Structure formats: structure tokens, C-alpha cells
């Protein structure tokens, strides 16, 4: 399945079935997490069959139910930690979708995770994982012209990349980012103010790069 098709199918899911993730699927996710950790300063950890983190009043307040598997995005404290957690976390999210699993980025509405967080590290966010009771639904998008400098002269690949960006999840669907296509063919992106906007920036950068193969500055 092409990456753009996976992006189109993936939506946030907050309610999960009491169904175990098959070991062959766990192995695929475990290998990808290990590869990412080896290539970066991240300390991503995944937990299966662990219901305590989401068995809390906060989780229920956030209408997150039945989560027994989750990925903790942990890494060394640094300026780009949140952005990197968004970027590589979304890679895991889309891999999970490809495997037939559902996910949800969860910032505050969960209890204490089982992650090992060293003194110089931070747990930036958690990704709920499993078999959803539904497949979620598509979020509303801002007009593309409000999130990038697209115009009638923009190349097709830039437009295609921005279509992928608009499929990306962001905190409370705020879409607080802006992409700029430059005359030299380079692309840059910045995040505007908003909760977890740096994580969102990493997520949308991954969407653009995964579809176009063009690195975003």
C-alpha cells in the first residue's frame, strides 16, 4: 500500500477493542523502534498488554477507553526533541496503520506510563495503539492557502506534498504550521504558537517528506 493511501486511511481512534496485538505485528514495530532509537537520540519505548496507563480519570475525561498498548516518545532534552518525537512518532503511527492497527496521539489525558525516563530525558507524548472499535473520521482542514504559499505556479510535487500534510493529525486539529516553497526549489516549514505545535511540526514534516522525498528545512 502506498504511503499516501495509508495516510488517507489513518484517523485518530480513542476507543479500543479488548484484542491482543499479534506477535508478528509486535515484532515489526519493535524492529522499527529499535532502528529509530539507534539512529537518533530518542529512547522510544512500547508497552503491550499494559492497561494501567490509561485506566485513569484523565484518560476517561479525554474519552480514551480500552487502551492496553502504547508507545512512549522519550528522548534526551534538546531544542528539537518535540519535533523529532512528532516526526518519528508519525512514522510509527503510519506503520501501525499499515499493519491494520489504530492509533491516537495522547498528550495529557492519560495516567503514568511504564516508560523509563532518565534524568536528562523527557517523555514528550504517548501514542495509544491497538484495534479500534471504529476507524475514526477525517478531520476538517483549513484552506491550503492558509498553511502554505501555494499558487498557480507551484509545482505539482509541492501541491501533492501539501495534500499529504493536510492529512496529518495535529493537536486539537489546530493546524498551526506554514510551509514555504522557495524559488530555489527548497521547502521550509515553521510552527505557529499553539499547544504541542512543535510535535505537530514534526508530524507534518514527515508527511511532506514521505510523499515527496524532498527534505523540509
C-alpha positions, -999 to 999 in steps of 0.1 A, spaced: 0 0 0 14 34 -10 22 58 19 -4 84 7 -32 57 8 -21 48 44 -23 85 53 -58 87 39 -70 57 58 -55 67 92 -76 87 116 -74 92 154 -92 65 174 -100 68 211 -119 36 219 -103 2 216 -113 -35 215 -101 -60 241 -79 -77 214 -43 -85 216 -18 -73 190 -4 -103 172 33 -111 179 43 -108 143 30 -73 143 47 -65 176 80 -77 161 77 -53 131 70 -24 154 98 -34 178 123 -36 150 113 -1 136 115 14 171 150 -1 177 162 12 143 149 47 151 165 47 186 198 36 171 197 64 145 186 92 168 189 105 204 154 91 211 145 65 237 112 53 223 95 25 243 65 4 235 43 -14 260 19 -42 252 -9 -56 274 -5 -28 299 -38 -13 309 -28 9 339 -16 40 320 -50 46 305 -70 33 334 -74 68 349 -98 96 354 -77 118 330 -80 92 302 -117 89 307 -120 127 307 -103 126 273 -127 99 262 -99 74 257 -111 39 266 -98 4 264 -61 12 257 -38 -16 267 -9 -9 243 10 24 238 42 39 226 61 64 248 80 90 229 110 97 251 143 114 243 171 135 256 161 170 265 170 192 235 156 220 214 143 197 187 131 169 209 94 176 205 98 180 167 117 147 165 92 129 186 65 141 162 85 132 131 95 97 141 63 90 161 43 96 129 65 71 111 54 45 138 18 56 135 17 51 98 35 17 101 8 7 127 -19 17 102 -2 -3 75 -4 -33 99 -41 -28 104 -38 -12 138 -53 21 151 -36 49 170 -42 82 188 -17 108 199 -24 115 236 -8 144 254 -23 149 288 -53 126 291 -35 95 305 -20 83 337 16 74 345 33 53 318 57 25 324 84 43 305 119 46 319 128 83 317 164 91 326 173 124 344 184 140 312 153 128 293 117 138 288 86 119 279 71 142 252 39 124 243 23 90 242 7 72 212 -22 48 220 -22 17 200 -44 -13 192 -76 -24 174 -101 4 174 -138 0 179 -141 22 149 -118 36 122 -122 72 133 -132 100 109 -115 126 88 -107 160 104 -116 193 88 -89 212 70 -80 248 67 -78 262 31 -44 251 17 -36 288 10 -37 295 48 -10 269 56 14 274 27 23 298 -1 8 277 -29 -2 295 -61 -9 288 -97 28 285 -104 35 259 -77 50 226 -89 28 195 -87 50 178 -62 47 207 -38 9 205 -41 9 168 -36 31 172 -5 8 197 10 -22 174 3 -3 148 24 4 175 51 -33 182 54 -39 145 62 -17 148 92 -30 149 128 -24 180 149 -32 188 185 -69 198 187 -68 200 149 -51 234 152 -30 231 120 -7 258 133 21 254 107 32 272 75 51 257 45 70 279 21 81 269 -14 112 289 -23 124 299 -57 155 276 -55 131 246 -51 137 242 -13 109 239 12 108 253 47 82 249 75 76 267 107 52 262 136 30 289 149 21 292 186 -2 265 200 -2 235 224 22 208 212 29 228 180 65 215 178 53 179 179 28 188 152 56 204 131 75 171 132 44 152 121 36 174 92 72 174 80 72 136 80 40 136 59 55 160 33 89 142 31 74 107 30 53 116 -1 76 139 -20 111 127 -10 120 164 -5 136 174 28 119 202 46 141 228 63 
